[in-house]
Amino acid sequence: MITKGINNLVTHNGSFHADDIFACATLHILLDGRIRVTRTREPELIQNADIVFDVGGIYDPETDRFDHHQSGGGGKRPNGIDYASFGLVWKKYGEQICGDKEVAEEIDRKIAAPIDAIDNGIDIVTSKFGNIFPYNADQIFLAYHPTWKEVDVNMDEIFMEQVEKAVEVLKREIQVGKDDAEGRRIIVDSYNKAEDKRIVILETSFPRYLIQKTLSKFPEPIYVIYPGIFGKNWKAEAIAKNPNTLESRKMFPESWRFGINNDPRLKELTGVPDALFAHRGGFLITSHSKEGAIAIAKKSLLVKEKKNLWHLLTS
């Protein structure tokens, strides 16, 4: 039972993994650090604990028991990924910690579900390059697990050191999630208010991934206009075909893609005097002004492809 005083947490001793580290980190944040962690498998200590995770053979969120090793486990997510201790703790307390259901669900998708999958032996990544795989969160924390040569160490101390690191990671990801959620609402509002939904104009600089993931869910946007970071210059950017691809719905004309700053040819071809730079990949053009970026996007809408070459349509 969670109390206002020090809460006794129990998890297993011996080796640690990312799921028990992050489960503990979640409870650390929830309880403002008012915790005493015991790593044991002693039945009496487990029975008398306020919260038990990753040990004990019981999943019962009502009594704060969060194990997944027992027969039947701790259940599965709708996508089929089994819960491990981190996911089970986050399932109960994530929204309370974040203060936002959308943010809590994003943390589960981004961090908890992958960590749980690894702990349950579920392969969520297929390598395109043989034995090359992403360096994931589990490996980052397991790097501090003692090697075969490091025998004179205190595993409980090492575990708590990793928990402190995971607390910082979780706090940061929650803040990122909150800011992203607010940003998505602003971007969607700009889309809803756009007179021509093919060109969405944003007055605030947002991360590229956030803009693309948000606007590519709608069918109309082709280009987005937004200020560069710190308010320097303006960007006209092509929108991806969908949130899961980098392929643009309509790239900027091939004849504009010089990849050189302040190239006079770009100004001449676009008819925009303050055009600055066209990425050779065809997905981005910058200008000094918002008006210039809008003009570039409008002009690009009038371009069609013939025989693999771009030609301006006569207006």
PyMOL commands that set and color helices and strands:
alter all, ss='L'
color gray80, all
select helices_A, chain A and resi 18-30+43-48+61-63+85-98+101-119+137-142+155-193+208-215+229-231+254-256+264-270+290-301
alter helices_A, ss='H'
color red, helices_A
select strands_A, chain A and resi 7-11+35-39+51-53+59-60+65-66+199-201+223-227+234-238+275-278+284-287+303-306+309-312
alter strands_A, ss='S'
color yellow, strands_A
deselect
rebuild
show_as cartoon
